[in-house]
Amino acid sequence: MNITAHLESHFHDSIQALQASAQVLPQQLEQGVHLLFNTLANNGRILACGNGGSAADAQHFIAELVGRFERERLPLAGIALNTDTSILTAVGNDYGYDAVFERQVNAVGQPGDVLVAISTSGNSGNVIKAIQAAHERDMHVIALTGKKGGQIASLLTETDIHLCVPHDRTMRIQEVHIVLLHALCDGIDALLLGDPS
Protein backbone atom coordinates (compact mmCIF):
# COMPACT_ATOMS: atom_id res chain seq x y z
CA MET A 1 0.00 0.00 0.00
CA ASN A 2 1.29 3.45 -0.95
CA ILE A 3 0.39 5.44 2.16
CA THR A 4 1.35 8.77 0.56
CA ALA A 5 -1.07 8.23 -2.33
CA HIS A 6 -3.73 7.05 0.12
CA LEU A 7 -3.35 10.22 2.17
CA GLU A 8 -3.25 12.44 -0.92
CA SER A 9 -6.60 10.96 -1.96
CA HIS A 10 -8.21 12.71 1.00
CA PHE A 11 -7.35 16.10 -0.49
CA HIS A 12 -8.73 15.13 -3.90
CA ASP A 13 -11.90 13.60 -2.46
CA SER A 14 -12.51 16.64 -0.25
CA ILE A 15 -12.07 18.98 -3.21
CA GLN A 16 -14.54 16.91 -5.24
CA ALA A 17 -17.10 17.02 -2.42
CA LEU A 18 -16.73 20.80 -2.18
CA GLN A 19 -17.03 21.22 -5.94
CA ALA A 20 -20.16 19.06 -6.08
CA SER A 21 -21.66 21.10 -3.24
CA ALA A 22 -20.74 24.35 -4.97
CA GLN A 23 -22.88 23.23 -7.91
CA VAL A 24 -26.07 22.71 -5.90
CA LEU A 25 -26.02 24.68 -2.62
CA PRO A 26 -25.27 28.40 -3.24
CA GLN A 27 -28.93 29.44 -3.60
CA GLN A 28 -29.99 27.69 -0.39
CA LEU A 29 -26.90 29.08 1.34
CA GLU A 30 -27.88 32.62 0.36
CA GLN A 31 -31.40 32.00 1.66
CA GLY A 32 -29.86 30.80 4.91
CA VAL A 33 -27.78 33.95 5.28
CA HIS A 34 -30.84 36.18 4.82
CA LEU A 35 -32.92 34.08 7.22
CA LEU A 36 -30.26 34.25 9.93
CA PHE A 37 -29.62 37.96 9.37
CA ASN A 38 -33.33 38.84 9.51
CA THR A 39 -33.79 36.72 12.63
CA LEU A 40 -30.94 38.46 14.44
CA ALA A 41 -32.04 41.89 13.21
CA ASN A 42 -35.44 41.25 14.79
CA ASN A 43 -33.99 40.21 18.17
CA GLY A 44 -34.34 36.51 17.45
CA ARG A 45 -31.88 33.82 18.45
CA ILE A 46 -30.00 31.07 16.68
CA LEU A 47 -30.08 27.64 18.34
CA ALA A 48 -27.79 24.90 17.03
CA CYS A 49 -27.44 21.21 17.76
CA GLY A 50 -25.76 18.02 16.59
CA ASN A 51 -24.00 14.89 17.82
CA GLY A 52 -20.31 14.01 17.81
CA GLY A 53 -18.53 15.93 15.06
CA SER A 54 -21.78 17.74 14.32
CA ALA A 55 -21.92 18.83 17.97
CA ALA A 56 -18.45 20.30 17.55
CA ASP A 57 -19.65 22.09 14.40
CA ALA A 58 -22.70 23.47 16.24
CA GLN A 59 -20.46 24.81 19.02
CA HIS A 60 -18.01 26.23 16.49
CA PHE A 61 -20.80 28.02 14.64
CA ILE A 62 -22.27 29.56 17.78
CA ALA A 63 -18.81 30.61 18.97
CA GLU A 64 -18.34 32.53 15.71
CA LEU A 65 -21.65 34.32 16.29
CA VAL A 66 -21.21 35.18 19.96
CA GLY A 67 -17.52 35.97 19.61
CA ARG A 68 -16.65 37.12 16.14
CA PHE A 69 -15.93 35.62 12.77
CA GLU A 70 -13.24 37.62 10.96
CA ARG A 71 -14.22 41.22 11.67
CA GLU A 72 -15.15 43.16 14.78
CA ARG A 73 -18.89 43.48 15.43
CA LEU A 74 -21.37 43.18 18.26
CA PRO A 75 -21.98 39.68 19.66
CA LEU A 76 -24.89 37.83 18.06
CA ALA A 77 -27.47 35.78 19.97
CA GLY A 78 -26.70 32.09 19.69
CA ILE A 79 -26.99 28.99 21.87
CA ALA A 80 -25.39 25.58 21.25
CA LEU A 81 -27.78 23.02 22.69
CA ASN A 82 -25.13 20.29 23.02
CA THR A 83 -22.81 22.09 25.47
CA ASP A 84 -24.45 21.91 28.90
CA THR A 85 -23.56 18.51 30.35
CA SER A 86 -25.93 18.94 33.30
CA ILE A 87 -28.90 19.48 30.98
CA LEU A 88 -27.82 16.72 28.60
CA THR A 89 -27.34 14.14 31.35
CA ALA A 90 -30.42 15.14 33.35
CA VAL A 91 -32.74 15.11 30.34
CA GLY A 92 -31.06 12.03 28.90
CA ASN A 93 -31.46 10.19 32.19
CA ASP A 94 -35.03 11.30 32.89
CA TYR A 95 -36.55 11.46 29.39
CA GLY A 96 -34.16 9.57 27.10
CA TYR A 97 -31.36 10.76 24.84
CA ASP A 98 -33.73 11.57 21.97
CA ALA A 99 -35.21 14.37 24.13
CA VAL A 100 -31.97 16.22 24.97
CA PHE A 101 -32.37 18.89 22.27
CA GLU A 102 -36.17 18.86 22.02
CA ARG A 103 -36.50 19.77 25.70
CA GLN A 104 -34.15 22.74 25.28
CA VAL A 105 -35.94 23.98 22.16
CA ASN A 106 -39.18 23.92 24.13
CA ALA A 107 -37.50 25.76 27.01
CA VAL A 108 -35.79 28.61 25.15
CA GLY A 109 -37.02 28.62 21.55
CA GLN A 110 -39.37 31.43 20.53
CA PRO A 111 -41.44 32.00 17.37
CA GLY A 112 -39.18 33.42 14.70
CA ASP A 113 -35.98 31.92 16.14
CA VAL A 114 -33.89 29.61 13.96
CA LEU A 115 -32.74 26.08 14.74
CA VAL A 116 -29.57 25.05 12.92
CA ALA A 117 -29.89 21.25 12.96
CA ILE A 118 -26.79 19.30 11.95
CA SER A 119 -26.82 15.58 11.13
CA THR A 120 -24.58 14.02 8.50
CA SER A 121 -26.97 11.09 8.06
CA GLY A 122 -30.18 13.07 8.44
CA ASN A 123 -31.37 10.34 10.81
CA SER A 124 -30.27 11.48 14.29
CA GLY A 125 -33.26 10.89 16.56
CA ASN A 126 -32.58 13.77 18.92
CA VAL A 127 -32.04 16.21 16.04
CA ILE A 128 -35.28 15.05 14.43
CA LYS A 129 -37.18 15.68 17.67
CA ALA A 130 -35.56 19.12 17.95
CA ILE A 131 -36.79 19.97 14.44
CA GLN A 132 -40.31 18.82 15.31
CA ALA A 133 -40.25 20.93 18.48
CA ALA A 134 -38.99 23.94 16.52
CA HIS A 135 -41.87 23.62 14.07
CA GLU A 136 -44.35 23.42 16.93
CA ARG A 137 -42.91 26.69 18.27
CA ASP A 138 -43.12 28.44 14.86
CA MET A 139 -39.36 28.50 14.48
CA HIS A 140 -37.46 28.22 11.22
CA VAL A 141 -35.02 25.39 10.56
CA ILE A 142 -31.76 25.30 8.65
CA ALA A 143 -30.77 21.64 8.33
CA LEU A 144 -27.26 20.57 7.39
CA THR A 145 -27.24 16.95 6.25
CA GLY A 146 -25.71 14.57 3.71
CA LYS A 147 -26.58 11.13 2.34
CA LYS A 148 -29.67 12.50 0.57
CA GLY A 149 -30.99 14.06 3.78
CA GLY A 150 -32.30 10.94 5.53
CA GLN A 151 -35.49 11.31 7.57
CA ILE A 152 -34.85 15.01 8.13
CA ALA A 153 -35.46 15.75 4.44
CA SER A 154 -39.08 14.65 4.76
CA LEU A 155 -39.66 16.78 7.89
CA LEU A 156 -38.69 20.13 6.43
CA THR A 157 -41.29 22.66 5.35
CA GLU A 158 -41.28 25.19 2.54
CA THR A 159 -39.99 27.88 4.90
CA ASP A 160 -37.06 25.73 6.06
CA ILE A 161 -33.69 25.56 4.34
CA HIS A 162 -31.94 22.28 3.55
CA LEU A 163 -28.19 22.29 2.98
CA CYS A 164 -27.73 18.67 1.93
CA VAL A 165 -24.17 17.77 0.93
CA PRO A 166 -24.26 15.50 -2.14
CA HIS A 167 -21.99 12.84 -0.65
CA ASP A 168 -22.31 9.60 1.32
CA ARG A 169 -19.09 9.60 3.33
CA THR A 170 -19.38 11.12 6.80
CA MET A 171 -15.96 12.79 6.90
CA ARG A 172 -16.52 14.49 3.54
CA ILE A 173 -19.96 15.71 4.63
CA GLN A 174 -18.47 17.14 7.82
CA GLU A 175 -15.73 18.92 5.85
CA VAL A 176 -18.33 20.60 3.65
CA HIS A 177 -20.51 21.42 6.67
CA ILE A 178 -17.78 23.54 8.23
CA VAL A 179 -17.35 25.43 4.95
CA LEU A 180 -21.12 26.03 4.84
CA LEU A 181 -21.15 27.28 8.44
CA HIS A 182 -18.23 29.61 7.76
CA ALA A 183 -20.02 30.89 4.67
CA LEU A 184 -23.15 31.58 6.75
CA CYS A 185 -21.05 33.53 9.26
CA ASP A 186 -19.34 35.51 6.53
CA GLY A 187 -22.67 36.27 4.84
CA ILE A 188 -24.19 37.50 8.10
CA ASP A 189 -21.19 39.76 8.69
CA ALA A 190 -21.37 41.10 5.14
CA LEU A 191 -25.00 42.12 5.64
CA LEU A 192 -24.42 43.49 9.14
CA LEU A 193 -21.41 45.54 8.14
CA GLY A 194 -22.65 46.48 4.67
CA ASP A 195 -19.40 45.29 3.12
CA PRO A 196 -19.03 41.94 1.35
CA SER A 197 -15.21 42.22 1.21
Secondary structure, DSSP 4 states (H G I P E B T S, - for coil): --HHHHHHHHHHHHHHHHHHHHHHSHHHHHHHHHHHHHHHHTT--EEEE-STHHHHHHHHHHHHHHS-SSS------EEETT--HHHHHHHHHHH-GGGTTHHHHHHH--TT-EEEEE-SSS--HHHHHHHHHHHHTT-EEEEEE-GGGHHHHHH--TTSEEEE-S---HHHHHHHHHHHHHHHHHHHHHHHHT---
